[in-house]
């Protein structure tokens, strides 16, 4: 359902780094949390999938996708 951006924005006024976690379903959710003031975003479950044989598969966006996401 996305991240709680109102909460991220509210706590981002504190003088400490803010790590947003929970609710990431797409790369745009990560971008939205950073735009709301998060110093970093934890998105572990977004990158882990269970395969047909109950195997754990890990994926991640390529560098160009991330670079494009944060430079636009």
N, C-alpha and C positions, 0 to 999 in steps of 0.2 A: 504493500500500500504506500510505499514511499516513506521517507523519514519525517519525523516531527520537526518540520522546519521552523515553526513558531518557537519551539523550545530551544532549538539550536541558536536561533537569532537572539533569544532572550539571554541565554547564558554566555553567548559570545562576547558580551560586554565585560565579563570578568577578566581580570589581568592574568589569566592562566591559559595554556593551550587547551582547546576543546576538541575532543575526539567524538564524533557522532557515530552511533552504532545502532543497528536494527532497522529493517525496512528497505534495504537496498534491493531493488528488483531490476535495475538497469543502470547503465553508465550515466544517464541523465539524472538519476537520483543522487549519485555521488557528486556530480557537478552542482546540483541544487543545494546540497548540504554545505559545500565549500562556499558557494555564493552567499549562503545565509550566515556564514561566519565561522564554520568549523575549520580548525587547523588541520584536521585529518579525518578520514572516514574509514571505519572498520567495516569490511564487507565480506567476511569469510564465507558465509553460506551462499553468497551470490556466485562464488567461484567453484563450489563443490557440487557435484552431481553424483547420483547413484546409477550405475549402469545396469543392464539387464541381468547381470549375474551378481548383483549386490556389490559390485566393485565400486570403489570411489574414484571418480574421474575429476581431475582438477584442470580448469581452464583459466585463462586470463586474457584481457584485451592486449592487442599488440601495441607497441610503442607509438606508432603513428595515430592510432585511434585515441589514445590518451592525450597526445600532443594536440591533436585537432580539437578534442573536447575542451581543453583548458585554454586554448588560444583563440577561441571564437567568442 
